[in-house]
Amino acid sequence: MHGGGSPRDRQGPGPGNRDLAAARPVANEVGLRALGESIAAAQPRASRRRRRLKWALAVFGIVIVLIVAGVGGYAWYLNHLVHRITVKGLAAGETHGTESGTENILLVGSTDRCALKKQYIGYGICNQGVNGINSDVVMILHLNPNTRTVSILSIPRDLFVPNARIGGANKIDAALYQGPTQLVAAVQEDFGIPIQHYVELNFDSFASVVDALGGINMYFPEPVYDAESDLNVKTVGCVHLNGFHALQVVRARHLVHKGPGVTSNNPANWTPEAQSDLARIRRDHEFLRVLATAVAKKGLSDPLTDRDIIAGVAPDLTVDNGLSATHMLNLVLTYHSVNVNGAPQLTLPVLEDTFGSYLYKGGNYGDIEFPTEPTDQSVVDTFLGISATTNSMTGTPLPKPGDVTVSVENGTGVTNQATTTSAALGALGFHMMELGDTSPVGQEAETVVYYGSKTPSVVAAAQMVAHSISGSVILGYNPSMVLGGAEVTVDTGTSFSVNAPKATTTSTSAGTPSTTTTTTTSSSSNLFASPTTANEALKPWDPRSCTASGGEGP
């Protein structure tokens, strides 16, 4: 059972943790030259502002290359290298509507330094206390065999969610410290996204792929520096990166840049970028686009390169026990011709804090991000290919408000907040029950729609209520928080409003029409920046591709 939150511990995720990325695959030469040519033909040529190969596809692509290589004669070798684990709570495959047969693969970049073959001070040394395990990269790959389409969703690492830990709320990247099962639970319980499979990689596997390709080239339009990742590019132009230095690029999230008009060569005088978490995601997406092009040019049909990538990646690849070699091969056959750059490639929009350190139930969580509704739900629906009236966990229709029982707890101490919220939800047709109060968690608080059972009907009830509230709103599974026998309890936060019912027209005694609406409950917060977008273009200082002559590429 998931209850109250606790601050990050010494062993868990914290401010000093780093990131990783992974690489797009190559195909083995045996019987697969046509496949290789098909993939190569699909490589992006459009503007970088519209086409970015996602980290998620890159990670999944490594799974693909391993299986493709296995078909070519490496099967025995592969099966003895890939690490398989038990992940509990994975969802069954979809069986309803247009989503029948679809599946979602959770793709994770682990920051586990203790699992690395060689310790490096720039990453942090395991035996010196840098032993936290984060999922600094969390992406979900959605596969629809009916339409042979792919979509990708990235979840920012600092997003604060109710079920990140078994004990309660934390950043989403903190879940992996308690194991893959807990991370899967957090994604399913708080976002309503069913997860069928799990794939995890670490720093070593990423660097090995880049080195197997002989490195890659990236163009730096401005000098950049990151003290934590050791990224230090002092001149403008095309730079050759080996695996070690490429990792510095994708891990950088404390970056400063020497923009136009800056004359100092001291990074202390350069301009820091405003976003850390989301800026890193943006650069990683571009990096993988560049890496994919390098793979297509050098790796395809090159048995020596293929073998090096397999040897470098497989020992550091972790998958759930249910992701069998046969199933992965079937995925190859189904999706190998997909133009990945035409697929929806999304990052969940968030509200970034402007106060610098989030205090929750007495614990300090540093910089955090809050959800933003209804934008987030719209992005999730687009990602899954469903309508706003569909239960995302089952593919079945959501219930009518009158079939949902709801209680409300005042979670902020604002006078009459539970009463006004209950009245507004009742105006939408929900069956309202008990009112109550709970202790405020901090100056800023998400509005959490708690549900106490994972049966499909109760989860659907919670989703229906969550769809009816705007602001910093999120789902949360916690039986102990559900009040008075209701299916769902809304724990009110500091920035939300209940959606007004559709306007109805009546006639006054004079025969003129009038509009009846219901007042919604709302409280304000100015401590968060404007919502981010699902797709963000590169900034002028972000590295990008090089042309063949060493200039700035597309």
KERODO-304879 format. One record per residue (C-alpha): x, y, z. Coordinates in Angstrom, 1 decimal. Example, Ala and Ser with C-alpha at 12.3 -4.5 7.8 and 13.67 -1.06 7.14 Angstrom:
xx:yy:zz
12.3:-4.5:7.8
13.7:-1.1:7.1
//
This chain:
xx:yy:zz
0.0:0.0:0.0
1.2:3.5:-0.9
1.0:6.1:1.8
2.8:9.3:2.8
6.0:10.7:1.3
9.5:10.8:2.7
12.6:12.8:1.7
15.3:11.3:-0.5
17.7:9.3:1.6
21.4:9.1:1.3
21.2:5.8:-0.7
18.4:7.0:-3.0
18.2:9.5:-5.9
19.5:13.0:-5.1
20.9:16.2:-6.7
24.2:14.6:-7.7
22.8:11.9:-9.9
23.6:11.8:-13.6
21.9:10.6:-16.8
22.4:8.3:-19.6
21.3:7.7:-23.1
21.5:4.8:-25.5
21.9:4.3:-29.2
20.0:3.3:-32.3
21.0:-0.1:-33.6
22.7:-1.6:-36.6
21.6:-4.8:-38.4
23.6:-7.9:-38.9
24.6:-8.8:-42.5
23.2:-12.3:-42.6
20.0:-12.3:-44.6
19.2:-8.8:-43.5
20.7:-6.4:-46.0
17.3:-5.4:-47.3
16.1:-4.6:-43.8
19.3:-2.5:-43.3
18.6:-0.6:-46.5
15.0:0.0:-45.4
16.1:1.5:-42.1
18.8:3.6:-43.7
16.3:5.0:-46.2
14.1:6.1:-43.3
16.8:8.2:-41.6
15.7:11.9:-41.0
16.4:14.6:-43.6
13.9:17.2:-42.5
14.5:20.2:-40.2
15.9:19.5:-36.8
13.0:21.6:-35.5
10.5:19.0:-36.7
12.3:15.7:-36.6
14.2:14.3:-33.6
14.9:10.6:-33.1
13.8:9.8:-29.6
15.9:8.2:-26.9
13.1:5.7:-26.4
13.4:4.3:-29.9
17.1:4.2:-29.5
16.9:2.0:-26.5
14.3:-0.2:-28.0
16.5:-0.3:-31.1
19.3:-1.9:-29.2
16.9:-4.6:-28.2
16.1:-5.0:-31.9
19.7:-5.2:-33.0
20.5:-7.8:-30.5
17.7:-10.0:-31.7
18.5:-9.4:-35.4
22.1:-10.3:-34.7
20.9:-13.4:-32.9
19.0:-14.5:-36.0
22.2:-14.2:-37.9
24.1:-16.6:-35.7
24.6:-14.8:-32.4
21.6:-16.3:-30.6
23.5:-18.5:-28.3
25.9:-15.7:-27.5
23.1:-13.2:-26.9
21.0:-15.4:-24.7
24.0:-15.9:-22.3
24.6:-12.1:-22.0
21.3:-10.4:-21.7
20.1:-10.0:-18.1
16.5:-10.9:-17.4
14.6:-10.0:-14.2
11.2:-10.5:-12.7
9.1:-7.3:-12.9
5.8:-7.6:-11.0
2.6:-5.9:-11.8
3.0:-5.6:-15.6
-0.3:-5.1:-17.4
-2.0:-7.5:-19.7
-2.2:-6.6:-23.3
-5.0:-4.5:-24.6
-8.1:-6.4:-25.8
-10.6:-3.7:-26.6
-11.3:-1.4:-29.5
-8.6:0.0:-31.8
-6.1:-0.5:-29.0
-6.5:-4.3:-29.1
-3.1:-5.9:-29.3
-1.1:-2.8:-28.5
1.6:-2.7:-25.9
3.8:-0.2:-24.1
7.5:-0.8:-23.3
9.0:1.2:-20.4
12.5:2.2:-21.4
14.8:3.3:-18.5
18.3:4.8:-18.2
19.8:3.7:-14.9
22.3:5.8:-13.0
23.7:2.9:-11.0
27.4:3.6:-10.7
28.0:0.5:-8.7
27.0:-1.6:-11.7
29.7:-0.1:-14.0
32.7:-2.1:-15.1
35.1:0.8:-14.4
34.6:3.6:-11.9
35.3:7.2:-13.1
35.3:10.2:-10.8
33.4:12.3:-13.3
30.4:9.9:-12.9
30.8:9.7:-9.1
32.5:6.8:-7.4
30.3:4.0:-5.9
32.4:3.3:-2.8
32.6:7.1:-2.1
28.9:7.2:-1.5
27.5:7.9:-5.1
25.4:4.8:-5.0
21.9:6.1:-5.7
19.9:4.4:-8.4
17.7:6.7:-10.5
15.8:6.4:-13.7
16.9:9.7:-15.0
15.7:8.7:-18.5
12.1:7.4:-18.5
10.4:6.9:-21.8
7.6:4.7:-23.0
7.3:3.2:-26.4
3.7:2.5:-27.7
3.4:-0.1:-30.4
0.1:-0.6:-32.4
0.3:-3.7:-34.6
-3.1:-2.9:-36.1
-1.8:0.3:-37.8
1.9:-0.6:-37.5
2.5:2.7:-35.9
4.8:3.8:-33.1
4.6:6.7:-30.6
6.9:7.8:-27.8
6.4:9.6:-24.5
9.2:11.0:-22.3
8.5:11.7:-18.6
10.7:14.4:-17.1
12.7:13.0:-14.2
11.8:15.7:-11.7
8.0:15.3:-12.0
6.6:14.9:-8.5
4.2:12.0:-8.3
2.2:10.4:-5.4
3.4:6.8:-5.8
7.1:7.2:-6.7
8.1:5.2:-3.6
6.3:2.4:-1.7
6.1:4.9:1.1
4.6:7.7:-1.0
5.4:10.8:-3.0
8.7:11.7:-4.6
10.2:12.5:-8.0
9.5:9.9:-10.7
13.2:9.2:-11.0
13.3:8.1:-7.4
11.2:5.0:-8.0
13.9:2.9:-9.5
15.8:2.9:-6.2
13.2:0.5:-5.0
13.4:-1.6:-8.1
11.8:-1.9:-11.6
8.5:-3.1:-10.1
8.1:0.1:-8.2
8.8:2.3:-11.3
6.3:0.3:-13.3
3.8:0.8:-10.5
4.4:4.5:-10.4
3.8:4.9:-14.1
0.6:2.8:-14.1
-0.8:4.2:-10.9
-0.2:7.9:-11.4
-0.4:8.3:-15.2
-2.9:5.5:-16.1
-0.5:4.1:-18.7
-0.4:0.3:-18.8
3.1:-1.2:-19.1
3.6:-4.6:-20.7
7.4:-4.8:-20.8
10.5:-3.2:-19.2
14.0:-2.5:-20.7
16.9:-0.9:-18.8
20.4:0.3:-19.9
23.3:2.0:-18.1
26.3:4.3:-18.9
28.6:1.5:-20.1
26.2:0.3:-22.8
25.8:3.7:-24.3
29.5:4.5:-24.4
30.2:1.0:-26.0
27.8:1.7:-28.8
29.4:5.0:-29.7
32.9:3.5:-29.5
31.9:0.6:-31.7
31.0:3.1:-34.4
34.4:4.8:-34.1
32.8:7.8:-32.5
30.4:10.4:-33.9
30.6:14.1:-35.0
28.5:16.9:-33.6
28.5:20.6:-34.4
28.7:23.0:-31.4
27.3:26.5:-32.5
28.5:28.0:-29.2
31.2:27.0:-26.6
29.5:25.0:-23.8
30.5:23.8:-20.3
29.0:21.6:-17.7
30.9:21.2:-14.4
29.0:18.1:-13.4
29.2:16.0:-16.6
32.7:17.4:-17.5
31.5:18.6:-20.8
33.9:21.3:-22.0
33.8:22.5:-25.6
35.7:25.8:-26.0
35.4:26.4:-29.7
32.6:26.6:-32.3
32.6:23.9:-34.9
32.4:20.2:-35.6
33.8:18.0:-32.8
34.6:14.2:-32.9
33.2:12.5:-29.8
34.2:9.0:-28.6
31.9:7.2:-26.2
33.3:8.8:-23.1
32.9:12.4:-24.4
29.5:11.6:-26.0
28.3:10.6:-22.6
29.3:14.0:-21.3
27.0:15.6:-23.9
23.9:13.5:-23.1
24.4:13.8:-19.3
24.8:17.6:-19.3
21.9:19.3:-17.4
23.9:22.1:-15.6
25.1:23.7:-18.9
26.4:27.2:-19.4
27.1:28.6:-22.9
29.1:31.4:-24.3
26.6:33.3:-26.4
27.0:36.3:-28.8
28.6:39.3:-27.1
30.2:37.3:-24.3
34.0:37.9:-24.5
35.2:36.0:-21.4
36.7:32.6:-21.8
35.9:31.7:-18.2
32.7:29.5:-18.0
31.9:31.2:-14.7
31.0:34.2:-16.7
28.9:32.4:-19.3
25.1:32.1:-19.5
23.3:29.3:-17.7
20.3:27.8:-19.4
17.0:28.2:-17.6
15.9:24.5:-17.8
18.0:21.6:-16.6
15.9:18.5:-16.8
14.0:19.4:-20.0
17.0:21.0:-21.7
18.9:17.7:-21.2
16.0:15.8:-22.8
16.0:18.1:-25.8
19.7:17.6:-26.4
19.5:13.9:-26.0
16.8:13.7:-28.6
19.0:15.6:-31.1
22.0:13.5:-30.1
20.2:10.3:-30.9
19.2:11.7:-34.3
22.9:12.2:-35.1
23.8:8.8:-33.7
21.2:7.1:-35.8
22.6:8.7:-38.9
26.1:7.5:-38.0
24.7:4.0:-37.4
23.1:4.0:-40.8
26.2:5.0:-42.5
28.7:2.8:-40.8
27.0:0.1:-38.8
24.5:-1.4:-41.3
25.7:-4.7:-42.7
29.1:-4.4:-40.9
29.5:-7.7:-39.0
32.5:-6.4:-37.0
30.6:-3.3:-35.8
27.5:-5.4:-35.1
29.6:-7.8:-33.0
31.2:-5.0:-31.1
27.9:-3.4:-30.3
26.4:-6.7:-29.1
29.4:-7.4:-26.9
29.3:-3.9:-25.5
25.5:-3.6:-24.9
24.2:-7.1:-24.1
25.9:-7.5:-20.7
24.4:-4.2:-19.5
20.9:-4.8:-21.0
18.2:-5.7:-18.5
14.7:-6.8:-19.6
11.7:-8.4:-17.9
11.3:-12.2:-18.1
8.3:-11.9:-20.4
10.2:-10.1:-23.2
11.4:-13.3:-24.9
13.7:-13.5:-27.9
10.7:-14.8:-30.0
8.6:-11.8:-29.0
11.3:-9.3:-29.8
11.9:-10.9:-33.1
8.2:-10.6:-33.9
8.4:-6.9:-33.0
11.3:-6.6:-35.5
9.2:-8.2:-38.3
6.1:-6.0:-37.5
7.8:-2.6:-37.1
11.0:-2.7:-39.1
9.6:-0.6:-41.9
8.1:2.2:-39.7
9.4:5.7:-40.4
10.2:6.6:-36.8
10.5:10.2:-37.6
6.9:10.4:-38.6
5.7:9.0:-35.3
4.4:11.1:-32.4
7.5:11.9:-30.3
6.3:13.6:-27.1
7.5:14.9:-23.8
4.9:15.2:-21.0
4.4:18.9:-20.4
5.1:20.1:-16.8
5.1:23.1:-14.5
8.7:23.9:-13.4
9.1:25.4:-9.9
10.6:28.9:-9.5
11.3:28.7:-5.8
14.2:26.2:-6.0
13.5:23.8:-3.2
10.3:21.9:-2.6
9.3:21.1:1.0
6.8:18.3:1.3
5.8:16.9:4.7
9.0:18.3:6.2
11.3:16.8:3.6
13.4:18.8:1.1
13.1:17.5:-2.5
15.0:20.2:-4.3
13.8:21.3:-7.8
10.6:19.6:-8.8
8.0:19.8:-11.5
4.2:19.5:-11.2
1.7:18.1:-13.8
-0.5:20.4:-15.8
-4.0:19.5:-16.8
-5.8:19.2:-19.1
-2.7:19.4:-21.3
-1.1:16.3:-19.9
-4.1:14.1:-20.4
-4.4:15.3:-24.0
-0.8:14.4:-24.6
-1.2:10.9:-23.0
-4.3:10.3:-25.1
-2.4:11.3:-28.3
0.4:9.0:-27.3
-1.8:6.1:-26.7
-4.1:6.8:-29.7
-7.3:7.0:-27.6
-10.1:9.5:-27.0
-10.6:11.5:-23.9
-13.6:9.3:-23.0
-11.5:6.1:-22.9
-10.1:4.3:-19.9
-6.4:4.3:-20.7
-5.7:1.1:-18.7
-8.3:-1.0:-20.5
-9.4:0.7:-23.7
-13.0:0.6:-22.6
-15.3:3.7:-22.2
-15.1:5.8:-19.0
-18.3:5.7:-16.8
-20.9:8.4:-16.6
-20.4:10.8:-13.7
-23.6:9.6:-12.1
-22.1:6.2:-11.7
-19.1:7.4:-9.8
-19.0:8.0:-6.0
-16.7:10.8:-4.8
-15.6:12.2:-1.5
-13.5:15.3:-1.0
-10.8:16.2:1.5
-9.5:19.7:2.1
-5.8:19.3:1.6
-4.7:23.0:2.0
-6.6:24.4:4.9
-8.3:27.0:2.7
-11.7:27.8:4.2
-14.6:25.7:2.7
-12.4:24.3:-0.1
-13.8:20.8:0.3
-17.4:22.1:0.3
-17.0:24.2:-2.8
-15.1:21.5:-4.6
-17.8:19.0:-3.8
-20.5:21.3:-5.0
-18.7:21.9:-8.3
-18.1:18.1:-8.9
-21.8:17.5:-8.0
-22.8:20.0:-10.7
-21.0:17.8:-13.2
-23.2:14.9:-12.1
-20.9:13.0:-9.8
-22.5:11.2:-6.8
-21.0:13.2:-3.9
-20.4:11.7:-0.5
-18.4:12.6:2.6
-16.3:15.7:3.2
-13.2:15.9:5.3
-9.9:17.6:6.1
-6.3:16.3:5.9
-3.1:17.9:7.0
-1.5:20.2:4.3
1.6:18.7:2.8
3.4:22.0:2.1
3.0:25.5:0.6
2.5:24.0:-2.8
0.5:20.8:-3.3
-0.9:18.8:-6.2
-4.5:17.9:-6.3
-4.6:14.1:-6.1
-7.4:12.0:-7.2
-7.0:9.0:-4.9
-8.5:5.6:-5.6
-8.4:2.5:-3.3
-8.7:-0.4:-5.7
-7.0:-1.4:-8.9
-10.2:-3.1:-10.3
-10.9:-1.6:-13.8
-14.2:0.0:-12.8
-12.5:1.9:-9.9
-9.6:3.0:-11.9
-12.0:4.2:-14.6
-13.9:6.2:-12.0
-10.7:7.9:-10.9
-9.8:8.8:-14.4
-13.3:10.2:-15.0
-12.9:12.5:-12.0
-9.4:13.5:-12.9
-10.6:14.4:-16.4
-13.0:16.9:-14.7
-10.4:19.0:-12.9
-7.8:21.3:-14.4
-4.5:22.5:-12.9
-1.8:20.6:-11.0
-3.8:17.3:-10.9
-2.7:13.7:-10.9
-4.0:10.2:-10.1
-2.8:8.4:-7.0
-3.4:4.8:-5.7
-3.8:4.7:-2.0
-6.6:2.9:-0.2
-5.8:4.7:3.1
-6.6:8.0:1.5
-10.1:7.1:0.2
-12.8:8.6:2.4
-16.2:7.4:3.5
-16.7:4.4:1.3
-16.5:6.3:-1.9
-14.7:4.9:-5.0
-12.6:8.1:-5.3
-11.4:10.8:-3.0
-10.2:14.2:-4.3
-7.5:15.6:-2.0
-7.5:19.3:-2.9
-4.3:21.1:-3.7
-3.1:24.7:-4.2
-3.7:25.3:-7.9
-6.8:23.7:-9.5
-10.3:24.3:-10.7
-13.2:21.9:-11.3
-14.3:22.2:-14.9
-17.6:24.0:-15.3
-20.5:22.0:-16.7
-21.6:22.7:-20.3
-23.8:25.8:-20.4
-27.5:25.2:-20.5
-30.0:27.7:-22.0
-33.3:28.5:-20.2
-35.9:31.2:-20.7
-36.6:34.1:-18.3
-40.0:35.4:-17.6
-39.5:37.9:-20.3
-38.8:35.2:-22.8
-35.1:36.0:-23.3
-32.5:33.2:-23.0
-30.1:33.0:-20.2
-27.0:30.8:-19.4
-26.6:28.9:-16.2
-23.2:27.9:-15.0
-21.7:26.5:-11.9
-18.9:28.3:-10.0
-15.7:26.3:-9.8
-13.3:26.1:-6.9
-9.8:27.5:-7.4
-6.8:28.7:-5.6
-3.9:30.5:-7.2
-0.1:29.9:-7.3
2.5:32.0:-9.0
5.5:29.9:-8.0
5.6:27.8:-11.2
6.7:28.8:-14.7
4.3:28.5:-17.6
3.6:25.0:-18.8
6.2:23.4:-21.0
5.4:22.1:-24.5
5.2:18.5:-25.7
7.7:19.3:-28.5
10.6:21.8:-28.0
13.0:23.1:-30.7
16.7:23.2:-30.2
18.2:26.3:-28.6
21.0:28.3:-30.4
23.7:26.8:-28.2
22.6:23.1:-28.4
24.9:20.8:-30.3
23.6:19.3:-33.6
24.7:17.4:-36.7
27.7:18.2:-38.8
27.8:18.4:-42.6
30.3:16.2:-44.5
32.6:19.3:-44.8
32.4:20.0:-41.0
29.9:22.7:-41.0
26.6:23.0:-39.2
24.2:20.4:-40.4
20.4:20.2:-40.6
//
